[in-house]
Amino acid sequence: MWRSLASNMLTILVVGMFLAAGVILWGQSQYTAQGPLDQAICLRVKTGSNMTQVSRELESSGAVSSGTIFRLGADYADKANQLKAGSFLIDEGSSMEQIVEQITKGGASTCGTEIVYRIGVTRLQTQIRELDPSTERFVELASFDPTAEDVPAVYGEKRAERDTRYRIAVAEGVTSWQIVEGLKALDLLEGNVSEIPREGLLAPDSYEVSPGTQRGAVLAQMQEKQELRINAVWESRQEGLPLDSPEEMLILASIIEKETGVAEERGQVASVFTNRLNQGMKLQTDPTVIYGITKGQGVLGRGLRRSELRRITPWNTYLIDGLPPTPIANPGLASLEAAVAPDETDYIFFVADGTGGHAFAETLQEHNRNVAKWREIEAERNNN
């Protein structure tokens, strides 16, 4: 009898062990398998949240099939206590394992609210936007001038949220003075700027910041990035260019940047100035004359006068030979690259063509025809 009872107990124990092993294997497969989410969501993990609260939210939103398996998997992976606050984009089909990895590894939020401070050539702009998980596109909530007295209420609301991300976007072709003035206008930043960095040495790009970031630290990051770009591009330059130093490359790149906003034209514009330098011709480019008037402190806001074209300044390329003494703006990477790898053309003239681009010419006769066409377009626009 005892022997039979022991045999039955052993059988039950073995069966139980197999069942337990099967449950564990099933749970593991559920934890690593593709999840049920058929559309991306933005999961917001608040400060002080725990894995139980997160698992309930994920289960109610249909992102996981079992909140219990999700919690047990996080425990087994020793990540239950590594939960990070933030907003996380959970892609469709994400497994429980992938979601746990996302919400415990830290780093910047991947969805939710982003405030972008844009420093442009003609204006400053603060843009508040949120990522729509279903389209993975940002939806603008508000846009305003950061120097204005009236600020949308949503700005204060989003600033108060701990997981809001912040970014400064610097446009190509802005001057160092404009960048410094733009940073001064941002209430997110702290610290004073003792001097304006040299023209051309700040990299137009996008920079992640956080409340309390020092303005000097942002400028230092821009300078470091531009220095790396200058050195790398100079090393890749073509042979036989009329440029003797990285500084001359930077000056030419800044002129290219100010002359065209059409990406496909940069190589052609670079070729015009390269050809003129090689032939000993004056560059005769309006943006350099404008810089001689404004010194980069804002925009001129009107057309050049004839008297200004005749005014002697170190930057007036209608009067001086070769390049001006300094850059006239902060060029982007593409303009730096165009300066050392211009298109192979015989162009020595260009003028606006009315479409936002330019008409290029090899001869003065051809250029004069292009100028006449442009003046006709200008006259027609003025009449309308």
Protein Blocks (a to p, Z undefined) as FASTA:
>chain_A
ZZmmmmmmmmmmmmmmmmmmmmmmmmmmmmmmccfbfbdcdddddehiafklmmmmmmmn
opafblklmmmmmmmnopmmmcccddddddehiafklmmmmmmngpjdfehjdddddddf
kbccdddddddfklopacdfbdcdfkbmbdcfklmmmmmpmkbccdddddehiafklmmm
mmmmpmkbgcddfbdcdehiaccddddddehiafklmmmmmmmmmmmmmmmmmmmpcehi
abfbfklmmmmmmmmmmmpccfklmmmmmmmmmmmmmnopafkiaklmmmmmnnonaceh
iacdfklmmpccfklmklmgcjdfbdfbdcdfklmmmmmmccddfbfbdcdehiopacdd
fbfklmmmmmmmmmmmmmmmmmZZ
